[in-house]
Amino acid sequence: MLFFFQVSVRLPHPEYHHVPAIEMQLMVVANLIIDPGDIYLLEGDSVQYHILQVSFVFGRLCFMT
């Protein structure tokens, strides 16, 4: 199942009030977890992250990379 959202991001600190918000489209896929869950980036920064798929096998929660 796919969901599409329009997201607006702004830096939370008052000293960056002059930096405009950035808008982007976000696609959410059910049963996926992004690790790390919280990421703070400035323009031009990059981050490595992992996508984990959640599934239930024999009644137990399993994470598949």
C-alpha positions in Angstrom: 0.0 0.0 0.0 1.4 3.4 -1.0 0.6 6.8 0.4 1.8 10.2 -1.0 2.1 13.3 1.2 3.2 16.9 0.6 5.7 17.8 3.4 7.0 21.2 4.4 10.2 21.3 6.5 11.6 24.3 8.4 14.5 24.6 10.8 13.1 24.9 14.4 15.6 27.3 15.9 14.8 31.1 15.9 18.3 32.0 14.6 17.3 30.3 11.3 14.0 32.2 10.8 15.4 33.7 7.6 15.9 30.2 6.0 12.9 29.4 3.9 10.9 26.2 4.4 11.5 23.4 1.9 8.6 21.4 0.4 8.8 17.9 -1.0 6.6 14.9 -1.8 6.9 12.0 0.5 6.0 8.4 -0.5 5.1 6.1 2.4 5.1 2.4 2.0 3.3 0.3 4.6 5.3 -2.0 6.8 8.6 -0.2 6.3 10.8 1.4 9.0 13.5 4.0 8.3 16.6 3.8 10.6 17.5 6.3 11.9 14.0 7.7 12.3 15.0 11.3 13.2 17.4 13.0 10.9 18.4 16.7 10.9 20.1 17.9 7.7 21.1 21.2 6.1 20.9 21.8 2.4 23.7 19.9 0.7 24.1 17.4 3.6 23.7 13.7 3.1 22.9 10.7 5.3 23.1 6.9 5.1 20.0 5.1 6.4 18.6 1.6 6.4 15.1 0.5 5.3 13.7 -2.4 7.4 10.7 -4.4 6.3 8.3 -5.5 9.1 6.6 -8.8 8.8 5.0 -11.3 11.1 6.3 -14.9 10.9 4.8 -17.5 13.1 3.2 -14.8 15.2 6.5 -13.0 15.9 7.6 -9.6 14.7 10.5 -9.9 12.3 12.7 -7.2 10.7 14.2 -7.9 7.3 16.9 -5.7 5.8 
